Amino acid sequence: MSLPHDDYMTAVADHLAALGVIVADGGASENDDLLDGWITIDPASASAETWPYGVYLGWDQKRGWLIIEAGGARNVTDLDPSAVRTFSSPQQVACSAANALRGQMSTGPITNDGTWSWDSRSLEAAVSAWEARE
């Protein structure tokens, strides 16, 4: 079954790869009437000092993007709240994530000149339609 955010998760993973981040796996799912997704980062792409137990990105339609320490203390942190929103462009998510993986948690918007413009309306509409289904 196709989910509204399948392509979004894939686009973020593709942009991470373009930035040299090795994606170990990822996916999209529906859990308890919540759309969510994850992207697991290969340990070689993350600062061992910042992420000693490994790290992955999580997304859901309510909280947006999170960066989560795997194992260990399982720290959960909003991914760059000054720039990344629930439906931010895949480029922005990937760039903020790449910085966080290197231990730089706050970056802010990468560009405001429109070169990374991304129309999230179709994704937002698909998620809203999914939420409204009977």
C-alpha positions as CSV (number, residue, x, y, z in Angstrom):
1,M,0.0,0.0,0.0
2,S,1.3,3.4,-0.9
3,L,1.4,6.0,1.8
4,P,1.2,9.8,1.3
5,H,4.8,10.4,2.6
6,D,6.6,7.5,0.8
7,D,8.1,9.8,-1.9
8,Y,9.0,12.5,0.8
9,M,11.1,10.0,2.8
10,T,12.8,8.8,-0.4
11,A,13.5,12.4,-1.5
12,V,15.1,13.3,1.9
13,A,17.2,10.1,1.8
14,D,18.3,10.9,-1.8
15,H,19.4,14.4,-0.8
16,L,21.3,13.0,2.2
17,A,23.2,10.7,-0.2
18,A,24.0,13.7,-2.4
19,L,25.6,15.3,0.6
20,G,27.7,12.2,1.3
21,V,25.6,10.8,4.1
22,I,25.3,7.1,3.9
23,V,21.8,6.0,4.5
24,A,21.6,2.5,6.0
25,D,17.8,2.1,5.6
26,G,14.6,3.9,5.9
27,G,10.9,3.7,5.2
28,A,7.4,5.0,5.8
29,S,4.6,3.5,7.8
30,E,1.3,4.0,9.5
31,N,1.2,3.3,13.2
32,D,-1.9,3.9,15.4
33,D,-3.4,6.4,12.9
34,L,-0.1,8.3,12.7
35,L,2.0,8.5,9.5
36,D,5.6,8.2,10.4
37,G,9.0,7.5,8.7
38,W,12.6,6.9,9.5
39,I,16.0,7.1,7.9
40,T,18.8,5.2,9.7
41,I,22.3,6.7,9.2
42,D,25.3,4.5,8.7
43,P,27.7,5.2,11.6
44,A,30.5,6.2,9.2
45,S,28.4,9.3,8.3
46,A,27.9,10.5,11.9
47,S,30.2,12.0,14.5
48,A,31.1,9.2,16.9
49,E,31.6,11.8,19.6
50,T,28.1,13.3,19.2
51,W,26.3,10.0,18.3
52,P,28.2,7.2,20.0
53,Y,25.3,4.7,19.8
54,G,24.2,5.6,16.2
55,V,21.6,7.9,15.0
56,Y,18.5,8.0,12.8
57,L,16.0,10.6,11.6
58,G,12.4,10.2,12.4
59,W,9.4,12.0,11.0
60,D,5.6,12.1,11.7
61,Q,2.8,14.3,10.6
62,K,2.3,15.8,14.0
63,R,5.9,16.4,15.3
64,G,7.8,16.7,12.1
65,W,11.5,15.9,11.9
66,L,13.5,14.5,14.9
67,I,17.1,13.3,15.2
68,I,17.2,10.3,17.5
69,E,20.2,8.6,19.2
70,A,19.9,4.9,18.7
71,G,20.4,2.6,21.7
72,G,22.2,4.3,24.6
73,A,20.2,7.2,26.1
74,R,17.9,7.4,23.1
75,N,18.0,11.2,23.1
76,V,15.3,12.7,20.9
77,T,15.8,16.2,19.6
78,D,13.9,18.4,17.1
79,L,15.9,18.6,13.9
80,D,17.0,22.3,13.5
81,P,13.7,23.9,14.7
82,S,14.8,27.3,13.3
83,A,14.7,25.9,9.8
84,V,13.0,22.5,9.5
85,R,9.2,22.2,9.7
86,T,7.0,19.2,9.3
87,F,6.8,19.6,5.5
88,S,10.2,21.3,4.8
89,S,11.9,20.8,1.5
90,P,13.9,17.6,1.3
91,Q,17.0,19.7,0.6
92,Q,16.6,21.7,3.8
93,V,15.9,18.6,5.9
94,A,19.0,16.8,4.4
95,C,21.3,19.8,4.9
96,S,20.2,20.4,8.5
97,A,20.5,16.6,9.2
98,A,24.0,16.5,7.7
99,N,25.1,19.3,9.9
100,A,23.6,17.7,13.0
101,L,25.3,14.4,12.1
102,R,28.6,16.3,12.2
103,G,27.7,17.7,15.7
104,Q,26.3,21.1,14.6
105,M,22.7,21.2,15.8
106,S,21.5,24.6,14.9
107,T,21.9,25.9,11.4
108,G,18.9,27.9,10.4
109,P,17.5,28.2,6.9
110,I,20.0,27.2,4.3
111,T,18.7,29.6,1.6
112,N,16.0,32.2,1.3
113,D,16.5,33.0,-2.4
114,G,14.0,30.5,-3.8
115,T,16.6,28.1,-5.2
116,W,15.4,25.4,-2.9
117,S,11.7,26.2,-3.3
118,W,9.6,23.2,-2.8
119,D,5.8,23.2,-2.9
120,S,4.6,21.0,0.0
121,R,0.9,21.6,-0.7
122,S,0.4,18.2,-2.5
123,L,2.1,16.4,0.4
124,E,0.1,18.3,3.0
125,A,-3.1,17.7,1.1
126,A,-2.4,14.0,0.8
127,V,-1.7,13.8,4.5
128,S,-4.9,15.7,5.3
129,A,-6.9,13.4,3.0
130,W,-5.4,10.4,4.8
131,E,-6.3,11.9,8.2
132,A,-9.9,12.5,7.1
133,R,-10.5,9.0,5.7
134,E,-13.2,6.9,7.4
